[in-house]
Amino acid sequence: MASIFTKIIQGEIPSYRIAENEYFYAFLDVFPLVPGHTLVVPKKEVDYIFDLDPQALEAILGFSKPIAHAIQQAFPCARIGVSVVGLEVPHAHVHLVPIDSADDLNFTRPKLKPTSEELKEAQQKILAFLK
């Protein structure tokens, strides 16, 4: 059965797309830790990130780099934290999260529940800086 991320990539479930190429898809997390929290997923459904082939594992970070820069400009912060938890969805993914401290990457904290308008605004802010 296809993962929720595969359904998002295929357009079966709507998303707030940030970037896409032949191999990867980036979109806003709809239950973010903070505004601007973005997920980057390979289009090929692979459960565990370290099961990606070496080229895809390298490429996911290269694809993420301009997105991270755009997020940081759209949501000023000390850094863009990068996290791979991999327990909640059986599809490899990278979290790009605006952070000011290590605690900002605490996935046990309650998630935000932004409105669709807030998500569209976050999407537009990031897209404005994505070159």
BELHU-V923699 format. One record per helix or strand. SS is the DSSP state (~ for helix, > for strand). FROM is the first residue (numbers start at 0). TO is the last residue. Records with the same first field share a line. If there is no record, write none. Layout:
SS->FROM-TO  FROM-TO
This chain:
~->3-8  48-50  53-73  101-104  115-128
>->16-19  23-27  37-41  78-82  92-98
